[in-house]
């Protein structure tokens, strides 16, 4: 693999990561109460449904939780405060995504570390392979070297 191609691959990876981070950092807040209620309800697990959010479920308890969420948002509480209140009342398992603190921080960090390790390992593998090929065939120019 030529150095130019390797540099382009790394540039592509950096560009994708930068775009993903930029998109994640740009969050818009829905203006209407209904949209904010739907946004919070989509993050809360229905207690009686299997794998559904309160937003998706038509169970009576889900309707009651949606009404509770709507009431708290109408009273001026933020989405984070509403989620925190529900987690305090019903336990952390009511939230569809685990909190990003404490022991559950590993759920968010371990995949990132694994991907970084895999990319680093592949880079090291290819770097060592290129160096080994140069040592085995010293008279043959490596790809990307001028002849």
N, C-alpha and C positions, 0 to 999 in steps of 0.2 A: 504494500500500500504506500503510495507516494506521500510525502510530507504535506503536499498541497491538499490532497484529498483528505488526509487526516485532519488538517487544520480546518477545512471546510465542514467536516463532520462535527468537530468541536464547536465551530461557530454556529452551526445549526442547532445543536443541543442547547447552547447558551441562549440563542434567540427564542427557542421554544419555552425554556424556563422563564426567561424575562417576560414574555407575553403572558404566560400562565400566572406569574406573580402580579403583573399589572392588572390582569382581569380580576384576580382575587381581591386586590386592594381596592378596586373601584366598586363600591357597593352603593346601590341606590336604595332609598327608603320609599316604599310605596306611600302615596299621599292619602289614599282613602282608608277609612277604618276597616272596610270589608277586605281590602287587599292586605292590610297589615294583619288582620285576624287570620286570613288564609295562610299568610307566610308563617306565622307562629304555629298555627294548627298543623301545618305540614311537618313541623319538627317534633311534634308530640305523638307518642305511640298511643294507639287506642288500647285501653286496658283489657277489653274483652275480645278484640279481633286479633287474628294471627298475622302479623307483619304489615298492618295497615296503620296509617297515620290517622289522627283525629279528623283531619281535613277530608280524607278519602272514605271514612267509615260513615255508615248511616245508622249505627247503633245508638240507642237512647243515651248511653253514657257519653258517647262521642259528641252528640248534639249538646249535651249539658256542658261538656268541657269547652266546646266552641263558644257557647254563650258566656261561660266564665271568662274565657280569653278575651272575647269582645268587650265584656264589661270592664275588665281591668285595663285594657288598652284605651277605652273611652274615658276612664277615670284618670288617664295621664301617665300610667306606668309604661315603661319602655318594654320592648320585646324581651330584652335580657332579664329584666325584673320579673316579667310574667313567667318565663321559662324557669328561672331560679325558684320562684314561689311554687310552681308545680312540682319541681324536683324535690323541694323541701317537704311538700305535702305528701307526695306519692312515691318518693324515692327516685334515684337517678335513672332507674330502668324505664321511667316514663318518657325519657328523651330518646329520640331515634338515633342521634349521634352522641357518642360518649363525650363527656366534658374534656377539655384540653388542659387538664391539670392533674396533679397527683399521680397515682399509679396508671391511670388511663392515658396519660401523656405518651406512654410507650406505643399505644395504638396509632398515634399520629407520627411519632418520631422513628420507630423501627423500620417502616417501609422506606422512608427517605434515606436512612443510613444504609439500608440494604441496596438500594438503587445506586447510591453514591459509591459504595464498595464494589458493586458489580462493574460500574463504568470504570472505576479506577483499576480494578483487576484486569479488565479487558485491555485497557490502555497499557498497563505494565506488560501483559502477555505479548501484545503486538510489538511493543518497544524492544523487549528482550528477543523476540523472534527475529526482528530486523537486524539486531546486533549480532545474533548468532549466525545468521546467513552471511553477514559481512565478514565474520571471522572464518567461516568455512570456505568462502570463495573470495579471497582478498583481491584478486585481480579484476573481478567483475563489479562494475559500478552498481550501486543500489538504485532502485527506482527513484527517480526524481533528481539524481545527480547528473550533472552534465558529463557527457562522454568525451 
